[in-house]
Amino acid sequence: MTAEPFSAPVRQLPVRALDTTAEQPWPVRLLSAKIADYVARMAPVWVEGQVVQLNRRPGAGTAFLTLRDTVADMSLPVSMHPRVLDAVAAPLAEGAHVVVHAKPVFWTKRGSLQLQADEVRAVGVGELLARIEHLKRVLAAEGLFDARHKVPLPFLPGVVGLVCGRESKAEHDVVVNARARWPQVRFEIREVAVQGISAVAQVSAALAELDADPRVGVIVVARGGGAVEDLLPFSNEALVRAAAACRTPLVSAIGHETDTPLLDLVADYRASTPTDAAKHIVPDVAEERSRLTHARARIRSTIAHQLAREQAGLDSLRSRPVLAAPESIVAARETDVHRHLETARRMLDAALVRGTGEVERLSAQLRALSPAATLDRGYAVVQDADGAIVRDAADVDPGDLLRIRLAAGRLTATVTESP
């Protein structure tokens, strides 16, 4: 009798991801199959990005490229038939901006997502400029370009932050021209990619790093001229918003004078060239010395003119008679005082003479009318005890006490008889 082979029981797997547990997990193959099934149900989609790798081998039946996001650091592989690339109007090269019509595909064995393209279109300069113009209107409506947000550049920054390309002509122009104007200027330089897929991230990171450094008084973003496609990173929305968030004064020196990326509009100062930026971030020491020399000369001239004018005024005052012989005015006043004093004496003497005569006249009248004069002629004044003058003998009675006032002395008498 032959024994039957042992067979393990078939485990029932959850149907939905929500139903999985630690005791009943999905195997990797099932998860990959379900992801592939979900992705397979997706419709073809138009995707925009930048070509960072292009692989087309002669005679191969498939061409490959890597499509990278223009802002975030992420990319997707894209496969296509070579005739799809042949249909593009201009030959594609790495760095080209494209839109791809593709179907997402998930490879279960590799666990990777890929796009299978059936059409590729290069984004032309005209369309790129139209997109920049639209973004410009959107950011302007938000107020990112308003003059009220801009701050003046410091007169003499302690440290100048410089964001530029590696060993670039723009770096040379800024550093050399700035040091020619002010030899003691110090730089904090960040050399980054200023074009291509990594430019936005690297420039934004350099801006944030320099803005956080308290020593940096002004930041310059400099790049030489180039094609419109080369300057696209400086019109990228993420970079423009990073520049708007800077608290440190920002100078944009991108391209030539005719180039106007959006970074120019959000910066506190837009320099036409890197050399122009150097002329505005630090003062010219020779020019400042010349200004100081001229200012001192003007001050000296003004003070000398003022002193000369005041001296002329003093000389004019001293030449006047009143100051040439100041005692003359005192002598004239002294003569007036003596004259008035003499007049006053004469008037006082005349008044005293008139007064004396008047007093004598009134004195004579007084004496003539005075009771004392009558008494001198032998008359007497009789008064009763109360001091009343007795004018009638009937006013007194015998025994009344009388006081008699004579010209010389007084008498007291008693009435012995009355009529």
Secondary structure, 3 states (H helix, E strand, C coil): CCCCCCCCCCCCCCCCHHHCCCCCCCCHHHHHHHHHHHHHCCCCEEEEEEEEEEECCCCCCCEEEEEECCCCCCEEEEEECHHHHHCCCCCCCCCCEEEEEEEEEEECCCCEEEEEEEEEEECCHHHHHHHHHHHHHHHHHHCCCCHHHCCCCCCCCCEEEEEECCCCHHHHHHHHHHHHHCCCCEEEEEECCCCCCCHHHHHHHHHHHHHCCCCEEEEEEEECCCCCCCCHHHHCHHHHHHHHCCCCCEEEEECCCCCCCHHHHHCCEECCCHHHHHHHHCCCHHHHHHHHHHHHHHHHHHHHHHHHHHHHHHHHHHCCHHHHCHHHHHHHHHHHHHHHHHHHHHHHHHHHHHHHHHHHHHHHHHHHHCHHHHHHCCCCEEECCCCCECCCHHHCCCCCEEEEECCCCEEEEECCCCC
